[in-house]
């Protein structure tokens, strides 16, 4: 759909700089950013996306660590020493997933 309408808004220098900075964080043009904000769309910043990816990597690392600990339990048969570590890993993974969803 072709856009034909133009909106004007008056800003002071500080407000204008804030709009520019926010649009750059979101990786959007000023026009697209302003349109999305005015229409109530959620604006995700590139920093949020990068943080989400990093948290997902940490979560995967914790999963691999848990797998290695389970192998150690199987090989050594010493469940009582390693079981608390596995529980801590599971708890940390649950916390990470909650943080990722919040971003």
Backbone as CSV, one residue per row, in Angstrom:
resi,resn,N_x,N_y,N_z,CA_x,CA_y,CA_z,C_x,C_y,C_z
1,UNK,0.848,-1.171,0.000,0.000,0.000,0.000,0.900,1.244,0.000
2,UNK,0.603,2.134,-0.901,1.407,3.346,-1.026,1.045,4.342,0.071
3,UNK,2.058,4.929,0.643,1.847,5.927,1.696,1.851,7.308,1.065
4,UNK,0.786,8.067,1.288,0.655,9.391,0.678,0.592,10.518,1.704
5,UNK,0.267,10.197,2.936,0.078,11.228,3.954,1.387,11.532,4.675
6,UNK,1.569,12.795,4.982,2.761,13.240,5.707,2.304,13.849,7.026
7,UNK,2.999,13.499,8.091,2.739,14.110,9.400,3.950,14.949,9.775
8,UNK,3.699,16.061,10.385,4.791,16.885,10.885,4.678,16.940,12.392
9,UNK,5.817,16.966,13.024,5.864,17.109,14.468,7.020,18.056,14.792
10,UNK,6.786,18.895,15.755,7.815,19.850,16.151,8.513,19.341,17.400
11,UNK,9.836,19.335,17.339,10.659,18.848,18.443,11.734,19.874,18.753
12,UNK,12.156,19.881,20.007,13.332,20.696,20.305,14.570,19.851,19.972
13,UNK,15.737,20.449,20.078,16.967,19.746,19.678,17.177,18.462,20.475
14,UNK,16.923,18.512,21.764,17.129,17.330,22.620,16.171,16.204,22.226
15,UNK,14.913,16.529,22.008,13.931,15.513,21.609,14.306,14.899,20.266
16,UNK,14.737,15.747,19.341,15.138,15.260,18.020,16.310,14.282,18.132
17,UNK,17.286,14.611,18.948,18.438,13.727,19.136,18.016,12.397,19.757
18,UNK,17.045,12.445,20.673,16.542,11.211,21.284,15.864,10.321,20.245
19,UNK,15.090,10.925,19.360,14.421,10.156,18.303,15.455,9.525,17.377
20,UNK,16.451,10.285,16.995,17.502,9.758,16.120,18.231,8.595,16.796
21,UNK,18.622,8.784,18.055,19.348,7.740,18.782,18.490,6.478,18.915
22,UNK,17.215,6.647,19.219,16.327,5.488,19.365,16.142,4.763,18.046
23,UNK,16.004,5.502,16.960,15.836,4.851,15.655,17.103,4.091,15.256
24,UNK,18.266,4.644,15.594,19.524,3.955,15.296,19.662,2.681,16.120
25,UNK,19.271,2.728,17.406,19.313,1.528,18.245,18.418,0.432,17.693
26,UNK,17.283,0.842,17.134,16.344,-0.133,16.575,16.755,-0.585,15.183
27,UNK,17.706,0.129,14.572,18.134,-0.223,13.224,17.090,0.151,12.179
28,UNK,16.329,1.214,12.445,15.266,1.650,11.547,15.510,3.084,11.102
29,UNK,14.939,3.428,9.947,14.978,4.828,9.538,14.108,5.625,10.501
30,UNK,14.309,6.929,10.532,13.514,7.771,11.424,12.034,7.653,11.063
31,UNK,11.740,7.626,9.775,10.350,7.527,9.324,9.699,6.220,9.778
32,UNK,10.387,5.106,9.555,9.847,3.801,9.951,9.712,3.714,11.461
33,UNK,10.715,4.217,12.169,10.673,4.205,13.626,9.477,5.013,14.141
34,UNK,9.310,6.233,13.634,8.216,7.096,14.086,6.863,6.469,13.751
35,UNK,6.737,5.897,12.563,5.481,5.257,12.175,5.162,4.100,13.114
36,UNK,6.148,3.249,13.383,5.925,2.105,14.263,5.564,2.533,15.681
37,UNK,6.237,3.555,16.190,5.927,4.044,17.536,4.519,4.618,17.577
38,UNK,4.166,5.433,16.589,2.833,6.054,16.560,1.725,5.015,16.428
39,UNK,1.993,3.915,15.734,0.985,2.875,15.549,1.006,1.840,16.663
40,UNK,1.874,2.036,17.648,1.891,1.161,18.820,2.648,-0.138,18.644
41,UNK,3.465,-0.239,17.618,4.249,-1.455,17.410,5.377,-1.526,18.430
42,UNK,5.707,-2.747,18.823,6.829,-2.937,19.744,8.125,-2.737,18.968
43,UNK,9.005,-1.935,19.509,10.279,-1.645,18.864,11.375,-2.411,19.601
44,UNK,11.967,-3.365,18.924,13.064,-4.135,19.514,14.385,-3.544,19.038
45,UNK,15.266,-3.295,19.954,16.558,-2.737,19.563,17.501,-3.849,19.129
46,UNK,18.493,-3.473,18.356,19.510,-4.447,17.952,20.266,-4.952,19.167
47,UNK,20.435,-4.093,20.156,21.141,-4.507,21.376,20.363,-5.609,22.092
48,UNK,19.034,-5.490,22.119,18.219,-6.533,22.738,18.384,-7.857,22.002
49,UNK,18.382,-7.793,20.681,18.544,-9.017,19.886,19.910,-9.646,20.144
50,UNK,20.943,-8.822,20.243,22.283,-9.351,20.512,22.338,-9.957,21.912
51,UNK,21.736,-9.291,22.878,21.722,-9.817,24.249,20.973,-11.138,24.300
52,UNK,19.861,-11.234,23.578,19.082,-12.475,23.532,19.920,-13.617,22.957
53,UNK,20.655,-13.340,21.871,21.511,-14.372,21.269,22.601,-14.831,22.239
54,UNK,23.206,-13.873,22.939,24.257,-14.230,23.893,23.710,-15.077,25.038
55,UNK,22.533,-14.714,25.538,21.918,-15.502,26.609,21.560,-16.914,26.124
56,UNK,21.115,-17.018,24.890,20.805,-18.344,24.339,22.079,-19.194,24.224
57,UNK,23.202,-18.553,23.880,24.476,-19.280,23.819,24.879,-19.780,25.205
58,UNK,24.719,-18.930,26.211,25.049,-19.330,27.585,24.147,-20.486,28.017
59,UNK,22.876,-20.402,27.667,21.932,-21.466,28.006,22.352,-22.787,27.350
60,UNK,22.785,-22.722,26.097,23.249,-23.927,25.406,24.506,-24.485,26.071
61,UNK,25.407,-23.600,26.477,26.618,-24.043,27.182,26.256,-24.751,28.492
62,UNK,25.283,-24.199,29.205,24.846,-24.846,30.449,24.248,-26.222,30.164
63,UNK,23.517,-26.339,29.080,22.956,-27.638,28.702,24.056,-28.652,28.412
64,UNK,25.093,-28.209,27.706,26.221,-29.113,27.424,26.945,-29.502,28.707
65,UNK,27.119,-28.548,29.613,27.753,-28.842,30.893,26.936,-29.864,31.670
66,UNK,25.621,-29.692,31.677,24.753,-30.669,32.347,24.889,-32.051,31.739
67,UNK,24.995,-32.114,30.422,25.181,-33.401,29.745,26.490,-34.064,30.147
68,UNK,27.548,-33.256,30.239,28.839,-33.810,30.660,28.794,-34.308,32.099
69,UNK,28.102,-33.570,32.959,27.981,-34.014,34.350,27.181,-35.315,34.438
70,UNK,26.161,-35.447,33.621,25.378,-36.686,33.613,26.236,-37.863,33.157
71,UNK,27.105,-37.606,32.168,28.031,-38.662,31.735,28.966,-39.049,32.874
72,UNK,29.415,-38.061,33.639,30.302,-38.324,34.773,29.591,-39.173,35.815
73,UNK,28.330,-38.862,36.063,27.550,-39.667,37.016,27.472,-41.113,36.538
74,UNK,27.193,-41.274,35.262,27.069,-42.621,34.708,28.385,-43.372,34.819
75,UNK,29.484,-42.681,34.530,30.792,-43.344,34.551,31.264,-43.629,35.976
76,UNK,31.030,-42.706,36.903,31.569,-42.881,38.246,30.565,-43.476,39.222
77,UNK,29.291,-43.289,38.946,28.266,-43.792,39.854,28.132,-42.954,41.112
78,UNK,28.790,-41.802,41.177,28.753,-40.944,42.364,27.691,-39.865,42.182
79,UNK,26.445,-40.231,42.325,25.326,-39.321,42.081,25.209,-38.220,43.124
80,UNK,25.504,-38.503,44.345,25.254,-37.550,45.439,26.111,-36.294,45.349
81,UNK,27.314,-36.396,44.815,28.182,-35.225,44.705,27.789,-34.335,43.523
82,UNK,27.341,-34.945,42.450,27.100,-34.196,41.224,25.650,-33.732,41.103
83,UNK,24.724,-34.425,41.749,23.301,-34.083,41.650,23.014,-32.622,42.016
84,UNK,23.587,-32.045,43.080,23.339,-30.617,43.378,23.795,-29.686,42.251
85,UNK,24.900,-30.039,41.587,25.364,-29.226,40.458,24.348,-29.249,39.318
86,UNK,23.807,-30.424,39.036,22.799,-30.533,37.985,21.560,-29.705,38.318
87,UNK,21.156,-29.736,39.569,20.001,-28.944,39.984,20.279,-27.446,39.839
88,UNK,21.496,-27.022,40.186,21.877,-25.616,40.018,21.864,-25.213,38.540
89,UNK,22.347,-26.081,37.682,22.346,-25.798,36.246,20.917,-25.656,35.739
90,UNK,20.040,-26.571,36.139,18.643,-26.501,35.710,17.983,-25.207,36.194
91,UNK,18.276,-24.816,37.430,17.715,-23.584,37.985,18.223,-22.374,37.199
92,UNK,19.514,-22.354,36.917,20.103,-21.243,36.178,19.524,-21.166,34.770
93,UNK,19.326,-22.322,34.136,18.732,-22.330,32.801,17.309,-21.765,32.834
94,UNK,16.542,-22.111,33.837,15.178,-21.587,33.958,15.202,-20.068,34.128
95,UNK,16.144,-19.570,34.931,16.269,-18.127,35.133,16.667,-17.430,33.830
96,UNK,17.602,-18.036,33.096,18.036,-17.454,31.823,16.875,-17.391,30.834
97,UNK,16.090,-18.460,30.753,14.961,-18.469,29.829,13.955,-17.381,30.181
98,UNK,13.742,-17.157,31.456,12.831,-16.093,31.885,13.387,-14.721,31.470
99,UNK,14.688,-14.529,31.621,15.316,-13.269,31.226,15.230,-13.066,29.724
100,UNK,15.443,-14.139,28.964,15.386,-14.050,27.502,13.975,-13.658,27.070
101,UNK,12.961,-14.248,27.686,11.579,-13.902,27.333,11.264,-12.459,27.686
102,UNK,11.906,-11.937,28.727,11.633,-10.560,29.158,12.230,-9.523,28.231
103,UNK,13.244,-9.914,27.478,13.911,-8.954,26.564,13.033,-8.714,25.352
